[in-house]
């Protein structure tokens, strides 16, 4: 499973980590929003595409390079950082 860490300021009911299946980063975000729809307005636009102003980082502990660009293997963590005011 991929661990998703949304921005700390977005914590919902004290939950800070979430699990999703391995996939591309884009589809991990979509699965996350499908499972937790209250994050939708923060992560997806009206067409269901990930917003470009959030900072999304993916890290994997696997030493094997991905075979698909943007692939997030099961041992990855996807961190989502909200934009901050003031630069």
DSSP file (Angstrom, degrees, kcal/mol; ACC not computed):
  #  RESIDUE AA STRUCTURE BP1 BP2  ACC     N-H-->O    O-->H-N    N-H-->O    O-->H-N    TCO  KAPPA ALPHA  PHI   PSI    X-CA   Y-CA   Z-CA
    1    1 A X              0   0    0      0, 0.0     2,-0.4     0, 0.0    20,-0.2   0.000 360.0 360.0 360.0 151.1    0.0    0.0    0.0
    2    2 A X  E     -A   20   0A   0     18,-3.7    18,-2.4    73,-0.1     2,-0.5  -0.825 360.0-135.9 -94.9 133.4    1.0    3.6   -0.6
    3    3 A X  E     -Ab  19  77A   0     73,-2.5    75,-3.2    -2,-0.4     2,-0.5  -0.804  15.8-157.7 -91.7 128.6    0.9    5.9    2.4
    4    4 A X  E     -Ab  18  78A   0     14,-3.2    14,-1.8    -2,-0.5     2,-0.6  -0.927   7.0-170.3-109.0 127.4   -0.7    9.3    1.8
    5    5 A X  E     - b   0  79A   0     73,-3.1    75,-2.7    -2,-0.5    12,-0.2  -0.878  10.4-162.2-116.7  95.8    0.1   12.2    4.1
    6    6 A X        -     0   0    0     -2,-0.6    75,-0.1    10,-0.4     5,-0.1  -0.309  44.0 -67.5 -72.4 164.0   -2.1   15.2    3.5
    7    7 A X    >   -     0   0    0      1,-0.1     3,-2.3     2,-0.1     4,-0.2  -0.203  46.3-123.7 -49.9 135.8   -1.1   18.6    4.8
    8    8 A X  G >  S+     0   0    0      1,-0.3     3,-1.5     2,-0.2    -1,-0.1   0.809 109.6  61.6 -57.0 -33.3   -1.2   18.7    8.6
    9    9 A X  G 3  S+     0   0    0      1,-0.3    -1,-0.3    73,-0.0    -2,-0.1   0.621  98.4  58.9 -69.5 -11.4   -3.7   21.6    8.6
   10   10 A X  G <  S+     0   0    0     -3,-2.3    -1,-0.3     6,-0.1    -2,-0.2   0.374  72.7 147.0 -96.6   3.4   -6.2   19.4    6.7
   11   11 A X    <   -     0   0    0     -3,-1.5     2,-0.6    -4,-0.2     5,-0.1  -0.088  34.8-154.4 -47.4 131.5   -6.4   16.7    9.4
   12   12 A X  B >  S-D   15   0B   0      3,-1.0     3,-1.8     1,-0.2    -1,-0.1  -0.947  72.5 -18.4-115.6 115.8   -9.8   15.2    9.5
   13   13 A X  T 3  S-     0   0    0     -2,-0.6    -1,-0.2     1,-0.3     3,-0.1   0.874 121.6 -63.2  55.5  39.2  -10.9   13.7   12.8
   14   14 A X  T 3  S+     0   0    0      1,-0.2     2,-0.4    -3,-0.1    -1,-0.3   0.425  99.5 138.3  70.3   0.0   -7.3   13.5   13.9
   15   15 A X  B <   +D   12   0B   0     -3,-1.8    -3,-1.0     1,-0.1    -1,-0.2  -0.659  20.3 168.3 -81.3 128.1   -6.4   11.1   11.1
   16   16 A X        +     0   0    0     -2,-0.4   -10,-0.4     1,-0.2     2,-0.4   0.625  56.9  49.3-114.8 -19.9   -3.0   12.0    9.5
   17   17 A X        -     0   0    0    -12,-0.2     2,-0.3   -14,-0.0   -12,-0.2  -0.945  58.3-177.0-126.5 148.3   -2.1    9.0    7.4
   18   18 A X  E     -A    4   0A   0    -14,-1.8   -14,-3.2    -2,-0.4     2,-0.4  -0.941  18.6-130.4-138.8 156.0   -4.1    7.1    4.8
   19   19 A X  E     +A    3   0A   0     -2,-0.3     2,-0.3   -16,-0.2   -16,-0.2  -0.915  26.2 167.9-115.3 139.0   -3.5    4.1    2.6
   20   20 A X  E     -A    2   0A   0    -18,-2.4   -18,-3.7    -2,-0.4     2,-0.1  -0.902  38.3 -94.5-137.2 166.1   -4.1    3.7   -1.2
   21   21 A X        -     0   0    0     -2,-0.3    10,-0.1   -20,-0.2     2,-0.1  -0.445  50.6 -90.0 -79.1 156.3   -3.1    1.2   -3.8
   22   22 A X  S    S+     0   0    0     -2,-0.1     2,-0.3    49,-0.0    51,-0.2  -0.419  73.0 117.0 -66.4 143.0    0.1    1.6   -5.9
   23   23 A X  E    S-E   72   0C   0     49,-1.1    49,-3.0    47,-0.1     2,-0.1  -0.914  70.1 -42.1-177.5-168.5   -0.5    3.5   -9.1
   24   24 A X  E  >  -E   71   0C   0     47,-0.3     4,-2.5    -2,-0.3    47,-0.2  -0.432  59.4-110.8 -72.0 158.3    0.6    6.7  -10.7
   25   25 A X  H  > S+     0   0    0     45,-1.9     4,-2.3     1,-0.2     5,-0.2   0.914 119.9  54.6 -56.1 -43.1    0.7    9.7   -8.4
   26   26 A X  H  > S+     0   0    0      1,-0.2     4,-1.9     2,-0.2    -1,-0.2   0.912 111.5  42.9 -57.0 -45.5   -2.2   11.2  -10.2
   27   27 A X  H  > S+     0   0    0      2,-0.2     4,-2.6     1,-0.2    -1,-0.2   0.789 108.7  58.0 -76.5 -27.1   -4.3    8.1   -9.7
   28   28 A X  H  X S+     0   0    0     -4,-2.5     4,-2.5     2,-0.2    -1,-0.2   0.920 108.4  47.6 -63.3 -42.7   -3.2    7.7   -6.1
   29   29 A X  H  X S+     0   0    0     -4,-2.3     4,-2.4    -5,-0.2    -2,-0.2   0.915 111.9  49.9 -63.7 -42.5   -4.6   11.2   -5.4
   30   30 A X  H  X S+     0   0    0     -4,-1.9     4,-2.3     2,-0.2    -2,-0.2   0.915 111.6  47.5 -63.2 -42.7   -7.8   10.3   -7.3
   31   31 A X  H  X S+     0   0    0     -4,-2.6     4,-2.3     2,-0.2     5,-0.2   0.913 110.6  52.9 -63.5 -41.8   -8.3    7.1   -5.2
   32   32 A X  H  X S+     0   0    0     -4,-2.5     4,-2.2     1,-0.2    -2,-0.2   0.928 111.4  45.4 -58.0 -46.6   -7.6    9.1   -2.0
   33   33 A X  H  < S+     0   0    0     -4,-2.4     7,-0.2     1,-0.2    -1,-0.2   0.859 110.4  54.4 -67.3 -36.0  -10.3   11.6   -2.9
   34   34 A X  H  < S+     0   0    0     -4,-2.3     3,-0.4     1,-0.2    -1,-0.2   0.894 114.7  40.4 -64.0 -38.6  -12.7    8.8   -3.9
   35   35 A X  H  < S+     0   0    0     -4,-2.3     2,-0.3     1,-0.3    -2,-0.2   0.807 129.5  29.9 -77.9 -30.8  -12.2    7.2   -0.5
   36   36 A X  S >< S+     0   0    0     -4,-2.2     3,-2.1    -5,-0.2    -1,-0.3  -0.683  70.3 177.0-130.1  76.4  -12.2   10.5    1.4
   37   37 A X  G >  S+     0   0    0     -3,-0.4     3,-1.7    -2,-0.3     4,-0.4   0.667  70.1  76.1 -62.6 -18.7  -14.4   12.9   -0.6
   38   38 A X  G 3  S+     0   0    0      1,-0.3    -1,-0.3     2,-0.1     3,-0.1   0.656  93.2  55.7 -67.8 -11.1  -14.1   15.8    1.9
   39   39 A X  G X> S+     0   0    0     -3,-2.1     4,-1.2    -6,-0.2     3,-1.0   0.506  80.8  96.0 -91.2  -6.3  -10.6   16.4    0.5
   40   40 A X  H X> S+     0   0    0     -3,-1.7     4,-3.1     1,-0.3     3,-1.1   0.904  80.2  49.6 -54.1 -51.6  -11.9   16.7   -3.1
   41   41 A X  H 34 S+     0   0    0     -4,-0.4    -1,-0.3     1,-0.3    -2,-0.1   0.743 112.5  50.3 -63.9 -21.3  -12.1   20.5   -3.2
   42   42 A X  H <4 S+     0   0    0     -3,-1.0    -1,-0.3    -4,-0.1    -2,-0.2   0.706 124.5  24.3 -85.7 -21.1   -8.6   20.8   -1.9
   43   43 A X  H << S+     0   0    0     -4,-1.2     8,-2.7    -3,-1.1     2,-0.3   0.691 113.8  51.4-120.6 -25.4   -7.0   18.3   -4.4
   44   44 A X  B  <  -F   50   0D   0     -4,-3.1     6,-0.2     6,-0.3    -1,-0.2  -0.905  64.9-136.0-122.6 147.4   -9.1   18.1   -7.6
   45   45 A X    >   -     0   0    0      4,-3.0     3,-1.8    -2,-0.3    -2,-0.1  -0.185  47.8 -82.2 -83.7-174.2  -10.4   20.7  -10.0
   46   46 A X  T 3  S+     0   0    0      1,-0.3    -1,-0.1     2,-0.1    -5,-0.0   0.732 131.1  53.1 -64.0 -22.7  -13.9   20.7  -11.5
   47   47 A X  T 3  S-     0   0    0      2,-0.1    -1,-0.3     3,-0.0     3,-0.1   0.384 120.9-105.9 -92.6   2.9  -12.8   18.2  -14.2
   48   48 A X  S <  S+     0   0    0     -3,-1.8     2,-0.3     1,-0.3    -2,-0.1   0.620  76.7 135.3  83.2  13.0  -11.4   15.7  -11.6
   49   49 A X        -     0   0    0      1,-0.1    -4,-3.0   -19,-0.0    -1,-0.3  -0.715  64.9 -97.0 -93.3 145.5   -7.8   16.6  -12.4
   50   50 A X  B     -F   44   0D   0     -2,-0.3    -6,-0.3    -6,-0.2     2,-0.1  -0.338  43.2-110.0 -59.4 137.3   -5.2   17.2   -9.6
   51   51 A X        -     0   0    0     -8,-2.7     3,-0.4     1,-0.1    -1,-0.1  -0.414  19.3-143.0 -66.7 144.2   -4.8   20.9   -8.7
   52   52 A X  S    S+     0   0    0      1,-0.2    -1,-0.1    -2,-0.1    -2,-0.1   0.584  89.9  66.6 -89.3  -9.8   -1.4   22.2   -9.8
   53   53 A X  S    S+     0   0    0      2,-0.1     2,-0.3    30,-0.0    -1,-0.2   0.582  80.7  88.9 -91.7  -7.2   -0.8   24.5   -6.9
   54   54 A X  S    S-     0   0    0     -3,-0.4     2,-0.6   -11,-0.1    28,-0.2  -0.665  80.0-127.3 -80.9 145.1   -0.5   21.8   -4.2
   55   55 A X  E     -C   81   0A   0     26,-2.6    26,-3.2    -2,-0.3     2,-0.5  -0.851  29.1-173.4 -94.0 119.8    3.0   20.4   -3.7
   56   56 A X  E     -C   80   0A   0     -2,-0.6     2,-0.4    24,-0.2    24,-0.2  -0.964   3.0-176.4-118.9 125.8    3.0   16.6   -4.0
   57   57 A X  E     -C   79   0A   0     22,-2.6    22,-2.8    -2,-0.5     2,-0.5  -0.962   7.4-161.9-122.9 138.0    6.1   14.6   -3.3
   58   58 A X  E     -C   78   0A   0     -2,-0.4     2,-0.4    20,-0.2    20,-0.2  -0.976   8.4-178.5-121.5 130.5    6.5   10.8   -3.7
   59   59 A X  E     -C   77   0A   0     18,-2.5    18,-2.7    -2,-0.5     2,-0.4  -0.981   4.1-168.6-126.8 141.5    9.2    8.8   -2.0
   60   60 A X  E     -C   76   0A   0     -2,-0.4    16,-0.2    16,-0.2    14,-0.1  -0.964  22.2-151.6-127.8 145.1    9.8    5.1   -2.3
   61   61 A X  S    S+     0   0    0     14,-0.7     2,-0.2    -2,-0.4    15,-0.1   0.575  70.3 103.7 -88.5  -9.6   12.1    2.8   -0.3
   62   62 A X        -     0   0    0      1,-0.1    -2,-0.1     2,-0.1    11,-0.1  -0.497  61.8-153.3 -72.7 138.8   12.5    0.5   -3.3
   63   63 A X        +     0   0    0     -2,-0.2     2,-0.4     2,-0.1    -1,-0.1   0.543  67.8 102.5 -87.8  -7.1   15.8    0.8   -5.1
   64   64 A X  S    S-     0   0    0      1,-0.1    -2,-0.1     3,-0.0     3,-0.1  -0.629  77.5-123.0 -77.9 127.2   14.1   -0.4   -8.4
   65   65 A X        -     0   0    0     -2,-0.4    -2,-0.1     1,-0.1    -1,-0.1  -0.399  34.1 -99.2 -68.0 147.3   13.4    2.4  -10.8
   66   66 A X        -     0   0    0      1,-0.1    -1,-0.1     5,-0.1     3,-0.1  -0.369  20.1-152.7 -66.9 145.6    9.8    2.7  -11.9
   67   67 A X  S    S+     0   0    0      1,-0.1     2,-0.4    -3,-0.1    -1,-0.1   0.625  85.8  52.6 -90.8 -15.8    8.8    1.2  -15.3
   68   68 A X  S >  S-     0   0    0      0, 0.0     3,-2.3     0, 0.0    -1,-0.1  -0.984  98.7-109.1-119.4 127.6    6.0    3.7  -15.7
   69   69 A X  T 3  S+     0   0    0     -2,-0.4     3,-0.1     1,-0.3    -2,-0.1  -0.307 105.4  13.7 -56.1 133.1    6.6    7.5  -15.4
   70   70 A X  T 3  S+     0   0    0      1,-0.3   -45,-1.9   -46,-0.1    -1,-0.3   0.513  89.8 157.9  80.1   4.8    5.1    8.8  -12.2
   71   71 A X  E <   -E   24   0C   0     -3,-2.3     2,-0.6   -47,-0.2   -47,-0.3  -0.396  29.9-155.7 -66.6 136.8    4.5    5.3  -10.8
   72   72 A X  E     -E   23   0C   0    -49,-3.0   -49,-1.1    -3,-0.1     4,-0.1  -0.907  14.2-147.9-115.6 100.6    4.2    5.1   -7.1
   73   73 A X    >   -     0   0    0     -2,-0.6     3,-1.9   -51,-0.2   -50,-0.1  -0.143  30.2 -97.1 -68.3 167.0    5.1    1.6   -5.8
   74   74 A X  T 3  S+     0   0    0      1,-0.3    -1,-0.1   -72,-0.1   -54,-0.1   0.711 120.8  56.7 -59.3 -24.6    3.5    0.0   -2.8
   75   75 A X  T 3  S+     0   0    0    -73,-0.1   -14,-0.7     2,-0.1    -1,-0.3   0.204  89.3 112.8 -92.8  17.7    6.3    1.0   -0.4
   76   76 A X  E <   - C   0  60A   0     -3,-1.9   -73,-2.5   -16,-0.2     2,-0.4  -0.414  55.6-146.0 -91.0 161.7    5.9    4.7   -1.2
   77   77 A X  E     -bC   3  59A   0    -18,-2.7   -18,-2.5   -75,-0.2     2,-0.6  -0.999   8.6-158.9-123.0 129.8    4.8    7.7    0.7
   78   78 A X  E     -bC   4  58A   0    -75,-3.2   -73,-3.1    -2,-0.4     2,-0.5  -0.943  10.5-165.1-109.1 114.1    2.9   10.5   -1.0
   79   79 A X  E     -bC   5  57A   0    -22,-2.8   -22,-2.6    -2,-0.6     2,-0.5  -0.855   2.7-160.3-102.2 133.1    3.1   13.8    0.9
   80   80 A X  E     - C   0  56A   0    -75,-2.7     2,-0.5    -2,-0.5   -24,-0.2  -0.958   6.1-170.0-115.6 121.3    0.7   16.6    0.0
   81   81 A X  E     - C   0  55A   0    -26,-3.2   -26,-2.6    -2,-0.5     3,-0.1  -0.952  17.5-134.4-115.7 124.0    1.7   20.1    1.1
   82   82 A X        -     0   0    0     -2,-0.5   -28,-0.1   -28,-0.2     2,-0.1  -0.373  32.6 -96.1 -70.9 151.2   -0.9   22.9    0.8
   83   83 A X        -     0   0    0     -2,-0.1     2,-0.4     1,-0.1    -1,-0.1  -0.408  40.8-137.4 -65.2 145.8    0.2   26.3   -0.7
   84   84 A X    >   -     0   0    0     -2,-0.1     3,-0.8    -3,-0.1     2,-0.1  -0.854  12.9-116.9-109.3 142.1    1.1   28.8    2.0
   85   85 A X  T 3  S+     0   0    0     -2,-0.4    -1,-0.0     1,-0.2     0, 0.0  -0.426  93.6  36.8 -71.6 148.4    0.2   32.4    2.0
   86   86 A X  T 3         0   0    0      1,-0.2    -1,-0.2    -2,-0.1     0, 0.0   0.553 360.0 360.0  89.0   7.9    2.9   35.0    1.8
   87   87 A X    <         0   0    0     -3,-0.8    -1,-0.2     0, 0.0    -2,-0.1   0.433 360.0 360.0  97.8 360.0    5.2   33.2   -0.5
